[in-house]
């Protein structure tokens, strides 16, 4: 093996190490992004459940308001007719 071939082999080995380190860093970054994405998905699902619960508990308020308005109107009409 000549000196040029040995130099090329050493440089290729260094390049291989650099590429492996780069891939390891990229893999770590991707794993972190996947973890954050999973956490965001869980938070979004939790918020959707909470919003659904709020929407379900809200509908009776409108009905109660309508019933109260009707009762007030009926009482007012009853008072007017009894005078």
mmCIF file of the N, C-alpha and C atoms, coordinates in Angstrom:
data_MODEL
# 
_entry.id   MODEL 
# 
loop_
_atom_site.group_PDB 
_atom_site.id 
_atom_site.type_symbol 
_atom_site.label_atom_id 
_atom_site.label_alt_id 
_atom_site.label_comp_id 
_atom_site.label_asym_id 
_atom_site.label_entity_id 
_atom_site.label_seq_id 
_atom_site.pdbx_PDB_ins_code 
_atom_site.Cartn_x 
_atom_site.Cartn_y 
_atom_site.Cartn_z 
_atom_site.occupancy 
_atom_site.B_iso_or_equiv 
_atom_site.pdbx_formal_charge 
_atom_site.auth_seq_id 
_atom_site.auth_comp_id 
_atom_site.auth_asym_id 
_atom_site.auth_atom_id 
_atom_site.pdbx_PDB_model_num 
ATOM 1   N N  . UNK A 1 1  ? 0.841    -1.159 0.000  1.00 0.00 ? 1  UNK A N  1 
ATOM 2   C CA . UNK A 1 1  ? 0.000    0.000  0.000  1.00 0.00 ? 1  UNK A CA 1 
ATOM 3   C C  . UNK A 1 1  ? 0.897    1.237  0.000  1.00 0.00 ? 1  UNK A C  1 
ATOM 4   N N  . UNK A 1 2  ? 0.636    2.150  -0.908 1.00 0.00 ? 2  UNK A N  1 
ATOM 5   C CA . UNK A 1 2  ? 1.474    3.352  -1.010 1.00 0.00 ? 2  UNK A CA 1 
ATOM 6   C C  . UNK A 1 2  ? 1.006    4.399  -0.003 1.00 0.00 ? 2  UNK A C  1 
ATOM 7   N N  . UNK A 1 3  ? 1.817    5.428  0.123  1.00 0.00 ? 3  UNK A N  1 
ATOM 8   C CA . UNK A 1 3  ? 1.488    6.501  1.061  1.00 0.00 ? 3  UNK A CA 1 
ATOM 9   C C  . UNK A 1 3  ? 0.194    7.216  0.663  1.00 0.00 ? 3  UNK A C  1 
ATOM 10  N N  . UNK A 1 4  ? -0.007   7.387  -0.640 1.00 0.00 ? 4  UNK A N  1 
ATOM 11  C CA . UNK A 1 4  ? -1.231   8.046  -1.112 1.00 0.00 ? 4  UNK A CA 1 
ATOM 12  C C  . UNK A 1 4  ? -2.469   7.225  -0.763 1.00 0.00 ? 4  UNK A C  1 
ATOM 13  N N  . UNK A 1 5  ? -2.365   5.924  -0.935 1.00 0.00 ? 5  UNK A N  1 
ATOM 14  C CA . UNK A 1 5  ? -3.507   5.052  -0.620 1.00 0.00 ? 5  UNK A CA 1 
ATOM 15  C C  . UNK A 1 5  ? -3.783   5.046  0.881  1.00 0.00 ? 5  UNK A C  1 
ATOM 16  N N  . UNK A 1 6  ? -2.717   5.053  1.680  1.00 0.00 ? 6  UNK A N  1 
ATOM 17  C CA . UNK A 1 6  ? -2.890   5.082  3.127  1.00 0.00 ? 6  UNK A CA 1 
ATOM 18  C C  . UNK A 1 6  ? -3.528   6.404  3.567  1.00 0.00 ? 6  UNK A C  1 
ATOM 19  N N  . UNK A 1 7  ? -3.104   7.493  2.963  1.00 0.00 ? 7  UNK A N  1 
ATOM 20  C CA . UNK A 1 7  ? -3.677   8.806  3.288  1.00 0.00 ? 7  UNK A CA 1 
ATOM 21  C C  . UNK A 1 7  ? -5.158   8.854  2.923  1.00 0.00 ? 7  UNK A C  1 
ATOM 22  N N  . UNK A 1 8  ? -5.475   8.304  1.744  1.00 0.00 ? 8  UNK A N  1 
ATOM 23  C CA . UNK A 1 8  ? -6.876   8.270  1.310  1.00 0.00 ? 8  UNK A CA 1 
ATOM 24  C C  . UNK A 1 8  ? -7.698   7.415  2.270  1.00 0.00 ? 8  UNK A C  1 
ATOM 25  N N  . UNK A 1 9  ? -7.151   6.283  2.679  1.00 0.00 ? 9  UNK A N  1 
ATOM 26  C CA . UNK A 1 9  ? -7.865   5.406  3.600  1.00 0.00 ? 9  UNK A CA 1 
ATOM 27  C C  . UNK A 1 9  ? -8.120   6.096  4.939  1.00 0.00 ? 9  UNK A C  1 
ATOM 28  N N  . UNK A 1 10 ? -7.137   6.824  5.439  1.00 0.00 ? 10 UNK A N  1 
ATOM 29  C CA . UNK A 1 10 ? -7.300   7.540  6.709  1.00 0.00 ? 10 UNK A CA 1 
ATOM 30  C C  . UNK A 1 10 ? -8.350   8.642  6.571  1.00 0.00 ? 10 UNK A C  1 
ATOM 31  N N  . UNK A 1 11 ? -8.269   9.369  5.484  1.00 0.00 ? 11 UNK A N  1 
ATOM 32  C CA . UNK A 1 11 ? -9.245   10.443 5.264  1.00 0.00 ? 11 UNK A CA 1 
ATOM 33  C C  . UNK A 1 11 ? -10.650  9.879  5.100  1.00 0.00 ? 11 UNK A C  1 
ATOM 34  N N  . UNK A 1 12 ? -10.775  8.747  4.409  1.00 0.00 ? 12 UNK A N  1 
ATOM 35  C CA . UNK A 1 12 ? -12.088  8.118  4.268  1.00 0.00 ? 12 UNK A CA 1 
ATOM 36  C C  . UNK A 1 12 ? -12.629  7.672  5.626  1.00 0.00 ? 12 UNK A C  1 
ATOM 37  N N  . UNK A 1 13 ? -11.760  7.172  6.469  1.00 0.00 ? 13 UNK A N  1 
ATOM 38  C CA . UNK A 1 13 ? -12.181  6.753  7.816  1.00 0.00 ? 13 UNK A CA 1 
ATOM 39  C C  . UNK A 1 13 ? -12.627  7.962  8.636  1.00 0.00 ? 13 UNK A C  1 
ATOM 40  N N  . UNK A 1 14 ? -11.921  9.074  8.529  1.00 0.00 ? 14 UNK A N  1 
ATOM 41  C CA . UNK A 1 14 ? -12.330  10.303 9.227  1.00 0.00 ? 14 UNK A CA 1 
ATOM 42  C C  . UNK A 1 14 ? -13.679  10.797 8.704  1.00 0.00 ? 14 UNK A C  1 
ATOM 43  N N  . UNK A 1 15 ? -13.823  10.742 7.393  1.00 0.00 ? 15 UNK A N  1 
ATOM 44  C CA . UNK A 1 15 ? -15.076  11.165 6.775  1.00 0.00 ? 15 UNK A CA 1 
ATOM 45  C C  . UNK A 1 15 ? -16.224  10.279 7.240  1.00 0.00 ? 15 UNK A C  1 
ATOM 46  N N  . UNK A 1 16 ? -15.962  8.994  7.326  1.00 0.00 ? 16 UNK A N  1 
ATOM 47  C CA . UNK A 1 16 ? -16.978  8.057  7.801  1.00 0.00 ? 16 UNK A CA 1 
ATOM 48  C C  . UNK A 1 16 ? -17.389  8.397  9.237  1.00 0.00 ? 16 UNK A C  1 
ATOM 49  N N  . UNK A 1 17 ? -16.423  8.688  10.073 1.00 0.00 ? 17 UNK A N  1 
ATOM 50  C CA . UNK A 1 17 ? -16.722  9.068  11.460 1.00 0.00 ? 17 UNK A CA 1 
ATOM 51  C C  . UNK A 1 17 ? -17.544  10.347 11.542 1.00 0.00 ? 17 UNK A C  1 
ATOM 52  N N  . UNK A 1 18 ? -17.178  11.308 10.701 1.00 0.00 ? 18 UNK A N  1 
ATOM 53  C CA . UNK A 1 18 ? -17.913  12.573 10.680 1.00 0.00 ? 18 UNK A CA 1 
ATOM 54  C C  . UNK A 1 18 ? -19.356  12.354 10.226 1.00 0.00 ? 18 UNK A C  1 
ATOM 55  N N  . UNK A 1 19 ? -19.532  11.543 9.196  1.00 0.00 ? 19 UNK A N  1 
ATOM 56  C CA . UNK A 1 19 ? -20.876  11.256 8.687  1.00 0.00 ? 19 UNK A CA 1 
ATOM 57  C C  . UNK A 1 19 ? -21.695  10.512 9.739  1.00 0.00 ? 19 UNK A C  1 
ATOM 58  N N  . UNK A 1 20 ? -21.104  9.539  10.422 1.00 0.00 ? 20 UNK A N  1 
ATOM 59  C CA . UNK A 1 20 ? -21.816  8.800  11.466 1.00 0.00 ? 20 UNK A CA 1 
ATOM 60  C C  . UNK A 1 20 ? -22.225  9.728  12.605 1.00 0.00 ? 20 UNK A C  1 
ATOM 61  N N  . UNK A 1 21 ? -21.351  10.634 12.993 1.00 0.00 ? 21 UNK A N  1 
ATOM 62  C CA . UNK A 1 21 ? -21.685  11.590 14.058 1.00 0.00 ? 21 UNK A CA 1 
ATOM 63  C C  . UNK A 1 21 ? -22.819  12.511 13.609 1.00 0.00 ? 21 UNK A C  1 
ATOM 64  N N  . UNK A 1 22 ? -22.770  12.929 12.363 1.00 0.00 ? 22 UNK A N  1 
ATOM 65  C CA . UNK A 1 22 ? -23.842  13.777 11.828 1.00 0.00 ? 22 UNK A CA 1 
ATOM 66  C C  . UNK A 1 22 ? -25.181  13.058 11.808 1.00 0.00 ? 22 UNK A C  1 
ATOM 67  N N  . UNK A 1 23 ? -25.166  11.801 11.371 1.00 0.00 ? 23 UNK A N  1 
ATOM 68  C CA . UNK A 1 23 ? -26.402  11.018 11.360 1.00 0.00 ? 23 UNK A CA 1 
ATOM 69  C C  . UNK A 1 23 ? -26.932  10.802 12.771 1.00 0.00 ? 23 UNK A C  1 
ATOM 70  N N  . UNK A 1 24 ? -26.053  10.567 13.717 1.00 0.00 ? 24 UNK A N  1 
ATOM 71  C CA . UNK A 1 24 ? -26.479  10.390 15.107 1.00 0.00 ? 24 UNK A CA 1 
ATOM 72  C C  . UNK A 1 24 ? -27.140  11.665 15.628 1.00 0.00 ? 24 UNK A C  1 
ATOM 73  N N  . UNK A 1 25 ? -26.574  12.813 15.289 1.00 0.00 ? 25 UNK A N  1 
ATOM 74  C CA . UNK A 1 25 ? -27.137  14.092 15.717 1.00 0.00 ? 25 UNK A CA 1 
ATOM 75  C C  . UNK A 1 25 ? -28.508  14.323 15.072 1.00 0.00 ? 25 UNK A C  1 
ATOM 76  N N  . UNK A 1 26 ? -28.617  14.001 13.797 1.00 0.00 ? 26 UNK A N  1 
ATOM 77  C CA . UNK A 1 26 ? -29.894  14.151 13.089 1.00 0.00 ? 26 UNK A CA 1 
ATOM 78  C C  . UNK A 1 26 ? -30.936  13.190 13.670 1.00 0.00 ? 26 UNK A C  1 
ATOM 79  N N  . UNK A 1 27 ? -30.542  11.954 13.952 1.00 0.00 ? 27 UNK A N  1 
ATOM 80  C CA . UNK A 1 27 ? -31.464  10.989 14.558 1.00 0.00 ? 27 UNK A CA 1 
ATOM 81  C C  . UNK A 1 27 ? -31.963  11.492 15.911 1.00 0.00 ? 27 UNK A C  1 
ATOM 82  N N  . UNK A 1 28 ? -31.081  12.052 16.702 1.00 0.00 ? 28 UNK A N  1 
ATOM 83  C CA . UNK A 1 28 ? -31.485  12.609 17.994 1.00 0.00 ? 28 UNK A CA 1 
ATOM 84  C C  . UNK A 1 28 ? -32.466  13.755 17.841 1.00 0.00 ? 28 UNK A C  1 
ATOM 85  N N  . UNK A 1 29 ? -32.203  14.620 16.886 1.00 0.00 ? 29 UNK A N  1 
ATOM 86  C CA . UNK A 1 29 ? -33.112  15.744 16.638 1.00 0.00 ? 29 UNK A CA 1 
ATOM 87  C C  . UNK A 1 29 ? -34.473  15.265 16.159 1.00 0.00 ? 29 UNK A C  1 
ATOM 88  N N  . UNK A 1 30 ? -34.480  14.265 15.286 1.00 0.00 ? 30 UNK A N  1 
ATOM 89  C CA . UNK A 1 30 ? -35.743  13.723 14.803 1.00 0.00 ? 30 UNK A CA 1 
ATOM 90  C C  . UNK A 1 30 ? -36.531  13.047 15.927 1.00 0.00 ? 30 UNK A C  1 
ATOM 91  N N  . UNK A 1 31 ? -35.828  12.337 16.793 1.00 0.00 ? 31 UNK A N  1 
ATOM 92  C CA . UNK A 1 31 ? -36.500  11.698 17.931 1.00 0.00 ? 31 UNK A CA 1 
ATOM 93  C C  . UNK A 1 31 ? -37.137  12.747 18.829 1.00 0.00 ? 31 UNK A C  1 
ATOM 94  N N  . UNK A 1 32 ? -36.447  13.860 19.050 1.00 0.00 ? 32 UNK A N  1 
ATOM 95  C CA . UNK A 1 32 ? -36.995  14.944 19.860 1.00 0.00 ? 32 UNK A CA 1 
ATOM 96  C C  . UNK A 1 32 ? -38.227  15.551 19.195 1.00 0.00 ? 32 UNK A C  1 
ATOM 97  N N  . UNK A 1 33 ? -38.176  15.742 17.890 1.00 0.00 ? 33 UNK A N  1 
ATOM 98  C CA . UNK A 1 33 ? -39.330  16.292 17.174 1.00 0.00 ? 33 UNK A CA 1 
ATOM 99  C C  . UNK A 1 33 ? -40.525  15.347 17.233 1.00 0.00 ? 33 UNK A C  1 
ATOM 100 N N  . UNK A 1 34 ? -40.276  14.059 17.116 1.00 0.00 ? 34 UNK A N  1 
ATOM 101 C CA . UNK A 1 34 ? -41.369  13.084 17.208 1.00 0.00 ? 34 UNK A CA 1 
ATOM 102 C C  . UNK A 1 34 ? -41.985  13.116 18.599 1.00 0.00 ? 34 UNK A C  1 
ATOM 103 N N  . UNK A 1 35 ? -41.151  13.210 19.625 1.00 0.00 ? 35 UNK A N  1 
ATOM 104 C CA . UNK A 1 35 ? -41.653  13.271 20.999 1.00 0.00 ? 35 UNK A CA 1 
ATOM 105 C C  . UNK A 1 35 ? -42.510  14.525 21.198 1.00 0.00 ? 35 UNK A C  1 
ATOM 106 N N  . UNK A 1 36 ? -42.043  15.652 20.717 1.00 0.00 ? 36 UNK A N  1 
ATOM 107 C CA . UNK A 1 36 ? -42.812  16.895 20.853 1.00 0.00 ? 36 UNK A CA 1 
ATOM 108 C C  . UNK A 1 36 ? -44.122  16.809 20.073 1.00 0.00 ? 36 UNK A C  1 
ATOM 109 N N  . UNK A 1 37 ? -44.083  16.189 18.911 1.00 0.00 ? 37 UNK A N  1 
ATOM 110 C CA . UNK A 1 37 ? -45.293  16.017 18.118 1.00 0.00 ? 37 UNK A CA 1 
ATOM 111 C C  . UNK A 1 37 ? -46.309  15.146 18.859 1.00 0.00 ? 37 UNK A C  1 
ATOM 112 N N  . UNK A 1 38 ? -45.831  14.081 19.482 1.00 0.00 ? 38 UNK A N  1 
ATOM 113 C CA . UNK A 1 38 ? -46.723  13.216 20.259 1.00 0.00 ? 38 UNK A CA 1 
ATOM 114 C C  . UNK A 1 38 ? -47.341  13.982 21.424 1.00 0.00 ? 38 UNK A C  1 
ATOM 115 N N  . UNK A 1 39 ? -46.550  14.800 22.106 1.00 0.00 ? 39 UNK A N  1 
ATOM 116 C CA . UNK A 1 39 ? -47.071  15.593 23.213 1.00 0.00 ? 39 UNK A CA 1 
ATOM 117 C C  . UNK A 1 39 ? -48.109  16.600 22.721 1.00 0.00 ? 39 UNK A C  1 
ATOM 118 N N  . UNK A 1 40 ? -47.845  17.202 21.576 1.00 0.00 ? 40 UNK A N  1 
ATOM 119 C CA . UNK A 1 40 ? -48.803  18.155 21.009 1.00 0.00 ? 40 UNK A CA 1 
ATOM 120 C C  . UNK A 1 40 ? -50.103  17.452 20.637 1.00 0.00 ? 40 UNK A C  1 
ATOM 121 N N  . UNK A 1 41 ? -49.996  16.249 20.074 1.00 0.00 ? 41 UNK A N  1 
ATOM 122 C CA . UNK A 1 41 ? -51.194  15.477 19.727 1.00 0.00 ? 41 UNK A CA 1 
ATOM 123 C C  . UNK A 1 41 ? -52.010  15.151 20.975 1.00 0.00 ? 41 UNK A C  1 
ATOM 124 N N  . UNK A 1 42 ? -51.331  14.786 22.052 1.00 0.00 ? 42 UNK A N  1 
ATOM 125 C CA . UNK A 1 42 ? -52.036  14.478 23.305 1.00 0.00 ? 42 UNK A CA 1 
ATOM 126 C C  . UNK A 1 42 ? -52.721  15.718 23.861 1.00 0.00 ? 42 UNK A C  1 
ATOM 127 N N  . UNK A 1 43 ? -52.032  16.864 23.832 1.00 0.00 ? 43 UNK A N  1 
ATOM 128 C CA . UNK A 1 43 ? -52.636  18.104 24.321 1.00 0.00 ? 43 UNK A CA 1 
ATOM 129 C C  . UNK A 1 43 ? -53.829  18.509 23.477 1.00 0.00 ? 43 UNK A C  1 
ATOM 130 N N  . UNK A 1 44 ? -53.714  18.343 22.167 1.00 0.00 ? 44 UNK A N  1 
ATOM 131 C CA . UNK A 1 44 ? -54.812  18.689 21.275 1.00 0.00 ? 44 UNK A CA 1 
ATOM 132 C C  . UNK A 1 44 ? -56.015  17.800 21.545 1.00 0.00 ? 44 UNK A C  1 
ATOM 133 N N  . UNK A 1 45 ? -55.789  16.511 21.725 1.00 0.00 ? 45 UNK A N  1 
ATOM 134 C CA . UNK A 1 45 ? -56.888  15.591 22.032 1.00 0.00 ? 45 UNK A CA 1 
ATOM 135 C C  . UNK A 1 45 ? -57.536  15.953 23.364 1.00 0.00 ? 45 UNK A C  1 
ATOM 136 N N  . UNK A 1 46 ? -56.725  16.312 24.360 1.00 0.00 ? 46 UNK A N  1 
ATOM 137 C CA . UNK A 1 46 ? -57.257  16.720 25.661 1.00 0.00 ? 46 UNK A CA 1 
ATOM 138 C C  . UNK A 1 46 ? -58.092  17.988 25.529 1.00 0.00 ? 46 UNK A C  1 
ATOM 139 N N  . UNK A 1 47 ? -57.607  18.949 24.777 1.00 0.00 ? 47 UNK A N  1 
ATOM 140 C CA . UNK A 1 47 ? -58.350  20.197 24.592 1.00 0.00 ? 47 UNK A CA 1 
ATOM 141 C C  . UNK A 1 47 ? -59.657  19.949 23.847 1.00 0.00 ? 47 UNK A C  1 
ATOM 142 N N  . UNK A 1 48 ? -59.637  19.052 22.868 1.00 0.00 ? 48 UNK A N  1 
ATOM 143 C CA . UNK A 1 48 ? -60.868  18.736 22.143 1.00 0.00 ? 48 UNK A CA 1 
ATOM 144 C C  . UNK A 1 48 ? -61.888  18.090 23.066 1.00 0.00 ? 48 UNK A C  1 
ATOM 145 N N  . UNK A 1 49 ? -61.436  17.197 23.949 1.00 0.00 ? 49 UNK A N  1 
ATOM 146 C CA . UNK A 1 49 ? -62.347  16.558 24.897 1.00 0.00 ? 49 UNK A CA 1 
ATOM 147 C C  . UNK A 1 49 ? -62.935  17.599 25.846 1.00 0.00 ? 49 UNK A C  1 
ATOM 148 N N  . UNK A 1 50 ? -62.101  18.492 26.326 1.00 0.00 ? 50 UNK A N  1 
ATOM 149 C CA . UNK A 1 50 ? -62.583  19.524 27.252 1.00 0.00 ? 50 UNK A CA 1 
ATOM 150 C C  . UNK A 1 50 ? -63.562  20.463 26.563 1.00 0.00 ? 50 UNK A C  1 
ATOM 151 N N  . UNK A 1 51 ? -63.288  20.814 25.312 1.00 0.00 ? 51 UNK A N  1 
ATOM 152 C CA . UNK A 1 51 ? -64.187  21.683 24.560 1.00 0.00 ? 51 UNK A CA 1 
ATOM 153 C C  . UNK A 1 51 ? -65.517  20.985 24.305 1.00 0.00 ? 51 UNK A C  1 
ATOM 154 N N  . UNK A 1 52 ? -65.478  19.711 23.953 1.00 0.00 ? 52 UNK A N  1 
ATOM 155 C CA . UNK A 1 52 ? -66.708  18.950 23.760 1.00 0.00 ? 52 UNK A CA 1 
ATOM 156 C C  . UNK A 1 52 ? -67.535  18.918 25.034 1.00 0.00 ? 52 UNK A C  1 
ATOM 157 N N  . UNK A 1 53 ? -66.879  18.729 26.172 1.00 0.00 ? 53 UNK A N  1 
ATOM 158 C CA . UNK A 1 53 ? -67.586  18.704 27.453 1.00 0.00 ? 53 UNK A CA 1 
ATOM 159 C C  . UNK A 1 53 ? -68.226  20.061 27.741 1.00 0.00 ? 53 UNK A C  1 
ATOM 160 N N  . UNK A 1 54 ? -67.502  21.134 27.457 1.00 0.00 ? 54 UNK A N  1 
ATOM 161 C CA . UNK A 1 54 ? -68.068  22.468 27.659 1.00 0.00 ? 54 UNK A CA 1 
ATOM 162 C C  . UNK A 1 54 ? -69.265  22.714 26.746 1.00 0.00 ? 54 UNK A C  1 
ATOM 163 N N  . UNK A 1 55 ? -69.158  22.287 25.502 1.00 0.00 ? 55 UNK A N  1 
ATOM 164 C CA . UNK A 1 55 ? -70.265  22.472 24.561 1.00 0.00 ? 55 UNK A CA 1 
ATOM 165 C C  . UNK A 1 55 ? -71.488  21.670 24.985 1.00 0.00 ? 55 UNK A C  1 
ATOM 166 N N  . UNK A 1 56 ? -71.284  20.457 25.498 1.00 0.00 ? 56 UNK A N  1 
ATOM 167 C CA . UNK A 1 56 ? -72.412  19.638 25.945 1.00 0.00 ? 56 UNK A CA 1 
ATOM 168 C C  . UNK A 1 56 ? -73.081  20.248 27.166 1.00 0.00 ? 56 UNK A C  1 
ATOM 169 N N  . UNK A 1 57 ? -72.301  20.823 28.061 1.00 0.00 ? 57 UNK A N  1 
ATOM 170 C CA . UNK A 1 57 ? -72.881  21.392 29.276 1.00 0.00 ? 57 UNK A CA 1 
ATOM 171 C C  . UNK A 1 57 ? -73.478  22.776 29.030 1.00 0.00 ? 57 UNK A C  1 
ATOM 172 N N  . UNK A 1 58 ? -73.213  23.363 27.912 1.00 0.00 ? 58 UNK A N  1 
ATOM 173 C CA . UNK A 1 58 ? -73.686  24.715 27.633 1.00 0.00 ? 58 UNK A CA 1 
ATOM 174 C C  . UNK A 1 58 ? -75.089  24.727 27.069 1.00 0.00 ? 58 UNK A C  1 
ATOM 175 N N  . UNK A 1 59 ? -75.490  23.710 26.333 1.00 0.00 ? 59 UNK A N  1 
ATOM 176 C CA . UNK A 1 59 ? -76.790  23.763 25.655 1.00 0.00 ? 59 UNK A CA 1 
ATOM 177 C C  . UNK A 1 59 ? -77.957  23.957 26.599 1.00 0.00 ? 59 UNK A C  1 
ATOM 178 N N  . UNK A 1 60 ? -77.979  23.422 27.832 1.00 0.00 ? 60 UNK A N  1 
ATOM 179 C CA . UNK A 1 60 ? -79.132  23.661 28.704 1.00 0.00 ? 60 UNK A CA 1 
ATOM 180 C C  . UNK A 1 60 ? -79.282  25.128 29.096 1.00 0.00 ? 60 UNK A C  1 
ATOM 181 N N  . UNK A 1 61 ? -78.199  25.888 29.102 1.00 0.00 ? 61 UNK A N  1 
ATOM 182 C CA . UNK A 1 61 ? -78.299  27.301 29.475 1.00 0.00 ? 61 UNK A CA 1 
ATOM 183 C C  . UNK A 1 61 ? -79.207  28.068 28.524 1.00 0.00 ? 61 UNK A C  1 
ATOM 184 N N  . UNK A 1 62 ? -79.106  27.818 27.254 1.00 0.00 ? 62 UNK A N  1 
ATOM 185 C CA . UNK A 1 62 ? -79.964  28.492 26.282 1.00 0.00 ? 62 UNK A CA 1 
ATOM 186 C C  . UNK A 1 62 ? -81.411  28.059 26.484 1.00 0.00 ? 62 UNK A C  1 
ATOM 187 N N  . UNK A 1 63 ? -81.639  26.794 26.726 1.00 0.00 ? 63 UNK A N  1 
ATOM 188 C CA . UNK A 1 63 ? -82.990  26.296 26.953 1.00 0.00 ? 63 UNK A CA 1 
ATOM 189 C C  . UNK A 1 63 ? -83.588  26.898 28.213 1.00 0.00 ? 63 UNK A C  1 
ATOM 190 N N  . UNK A 1 64 ? -82.792  26.982 29.263 1.00 0.00 ? 64 UNK A N  1 
ATOM 191 C CA . UNK A 1 64 ? -83.260  27.581 30.511 1.00 0.00 ? 64 UNK A CA 1 
ATOM 192 C C  . UNK A 1 64 ? -83.586  29.057 30.299 1.00 0.00 ? 64 UNK A C  1 
ATOM 193 N N  . UNK A 1 65 ? -82.790  29.737 29.520 1.00 0.00 ? 65 UNK A N  1 
ATOM 194 C CA . UNK A 1 65 ? -83.065  31.140 29.209 1.00 0.00 ? 65 UNK A CA 1 
ATOM 195 C C  . UNK A 1 65 ? -84.365  31.308 28.456 1.00 0.00 ? 65 UNK A C  1 
ATOM 196 N N  . UNK A 1 66 ? -84.623  30.448 27.493 1.00 0.00 ? 66 UNK A N  1 
ATOM 197 C CA . UNK A 1 66 ? -85.873  30.507 26.733 1.00 0.00 ? 66 UNK A CA 1 
ATOM 198 C C  . UNK A 1 66 ? -87.052  30.212 27.651 1.00 0.00 ? 66 UNK A C  1 
ATOM 199 N N  . UNK A 1 67 ? -86.921  29.197 28.492 1.00 0.00 ? 67 UNK A N  1 
ATOM 200 C CA . UNK A 1 67 ? -88.002  28.862 29.418 1.00 0.00 ? 67 UNK A CA 1 
ATOM 201 C C  . UNK A 1 67 ? -88.275  30.006 30.394 1.00 0.00 ? 67 UNK A C  1 
ATOM 202 N N  . UNK A 1 68 ? -87.225  30.645 30.886 1.00 0.00 ? 68 UNK A N  1 
ATOM 203 C CA . UNK A 1 68 ? -87.404  31.777 31.794 1.00 0.00 ? 68 UNK A CA 1 
ATOM 204 C C  . UNK A 1 68 ? -88.094  32.935 31.088 1.00 0.00 ? 68 UNK A C  1 
ATOM 205 N N  . UNK A 1 69 ? -87.757  33.183 29.843 1.00 0.00 ? 69 UNK A N  1 
ATOM 206 C CA . UNK A 1 69 ? -88.393  34.244 29.063 1.00 0.00 ? 69 UNK A CA 1 
ATOM 207 C C  . UNK A 1 69 ? -89.866  33.935 28.842 1.00 0.00 ? 69 UNK A C  1 
ATOM 208 N N  . UNK A 1 70 ? -90.154  32.682 28.507 1.00 0.00 ? 70 UNK A N  1 
ATOM 209 C CA . UNK A 1 70 ? -91.553  32.286 28.299 1.00 0.00 ? 70 UNK A CA 1 
ATOM 210 C C  . UNK A 1 70 ? -92.352  32.406 29.592 1.00 0.00 ? 70 UNK A C  1 
ATOM 211 N N  . UNK A 1 71 ? -91.744  31.998 30.709 1.00 0.00 ? 71 UNK A N  1 
ATOM 212 C CA . UNK A 1 71 ? -92.447  32.097 31.990 1.00 0.00 ? 71 UNK A CA 1 
ATOM 213 C C  . UNK A 1 71 ? -92.705  33.551 32.353 1.00 0.00 ? 71 UNK A C  1 
ATOM 214 N N  . UNK A 1 72 ? -91.737  34.413 32.121 1.00 0.00 ? 72 UNK A N  1 
ATOM 215 C CA . UNK A 1 72 ? -91.913  35.838 32.406 1.00 0.00 ? 72 UNK A CA 1 
ATOM 216 C C  . UNK A 1 72 ? -92.994  36.431 31.523 1.00 0.00 ? 72 UNK A C  1 
ATOM 217 N N  . UNK A 1 73 ? -92.992  36.073 30.266 1.00 0.00 ? 73 UNK A N  1 
ATOM 218 C CA . UNK A 1 73 ? -94.014  36.559 29.336 1.00 0.00 ? 73 UNK A CA 1 
ATOM 219 C C  . UNK A 1 73 ? -95.393  36.067 29.754 1.00 0.00 ? 73 UNK A C  1 
ATOM 220 N N  . UNK A 1 74 ? -95.479  34.804 30.143 1.00 0.00 ? 74 UNK A N  1 
ATOM 221 C CA . UNK A 1 74 ? -96.764  34.255 30.569 1.00 0.00 ? 74 UNK A CA 1 
ATOM 222 C C  . UNK A 1 74 ? -97.257  34.954 31.833 1.00 0.00 ? 74 UNK A C  1 
ATOM 223 N N  . UNK A 1 75 ? -96.367  35.192 32.787 1.00 0.00 ? 75 UNK A N  1 
ATOM 224 C CA . UNK A 1 75 ? -96.774  35.895 34.005 1.00 0.00 ? 75 UNK A CA 1 
ATOM 225 C C  . UNK A 1 75 ? -97.200  37.328 33.710 1.00 0.00 ? 75 UNK A C  1 
ATOM 226 N N  . UNK A 1 76 ? -96.501  37.995 32.829 1.00 0.00 ? 76 UNK A N  1 
ATOM 227 C CA . UNK A 1 76 ? -96.866  39.365 32.467 1.00 0.00 ? 76 UNK A CA 1 
ATOM 228 C C  . UNK A 1 76 ? -98.225  39.374 31.779 1.00 0.00 ? 76 UNK A C  1 
ATOM 229 N N  . UNK A 1 77 ? -98.454  38.411 30.888 1.00 0.00 ? 77 UNK A N  1 
ATOM 230 C CA . UNK A 1 77 ? -99.753  38.334 30.193 1.00 0.00 ? 77 UNK A CA 1 
ATOM 231 C C  . UNK A 1 77 ? -100.857 38.014 31.189 1.00 0.00 ? 77 UNK A C  1 
ATOM 232 N N  . UNK A 1 78 ? -100.594 37.168 32.149 1.00 0.00 ? 78 UNK A N  1 
ATOM 233 C CA . UNK A 1 78 ? -101.577 36.807 33.169 1.00 0.00 ? 78 UNK A CA 1 
ATOM 234 C C  . UNK A 1 78 ? -101.902 38.010 34.027 1.00 0.00 ? 78 UNK A C  1 
ATOM 235 N N  . UNK A 1 79 ? -100.931 38.799 34.386 1.00 0.00 ? 79 UNK A N  1 
ATOM 236 C CA . UNK A 1 79 ? -101.171 39.995 35.192 1.00 0.00 ? 79 UNK A CA 1 
ATOM 237 C C  . UNK A 1 79 ? -101.980 41.020 34.398 1.00 0.00 ? 79 UNK A C  1 
ATOM 238 N N  . UNK A 1 80 ? -101.705 41.153 33.108 1.00 0.00 ? 80 UNK A N  1 
ATOM 239 C CA . UNK A 1 80 ? -102.465 42.104 32.288 1.00 0.00 ? 80 UNK A CA 1 
ATOM 240 C C  . UNK A 1 80 ? -103.917 41.665 32.136 1.00 0.00 ? 80 UNK A C  1 
ATOM 241 N N  . UNK A 1 81 ? -104.139 40.374 32.013 1.00 0.00 ? 81 UNK A N  1 
ATOM 242 C CA . UNK A 1 81 ? -105.508 39.903 31.812 1.00 0.00 ? 81 UNK A CA 1 
ATOM 243 C C  . UNK A 1 81 ? -106.318 39.913 33.105 1.00 0.00 ? 81 UNK A C  1 
ATOM 244 N N  . UNK A 1 82 ? -105.683 39.827 34.256 1.00 0.00 ? 82 UNK A N  1 
ATOM 245 C CA . UNK A 1 82 ? -106.416 39.844 35.518 1.00 0.00 ? 82 UNK A CA 1 
ATOM 246 C C  . UNK A 1 82 ? -106.742 41.243 35.989 1.00 0.00 ? 82 UNK A C  1 
ATOM 247 N N  . UNK A 1 83 ? -106.238 42.272 35.411 1.00 0.00 ? 83 UNK A N  1 
ATOM 248 C CA . UNK A 1 83 ? -106.530 43.661 35.805 1.00 0.00 ? 83 UNK A CA 1 
ATOM 249 C C  . UNK A 1 83 ? -107.795 44.119 35.260 1.00 0.00 ? 83 UNK A C  1 
# 
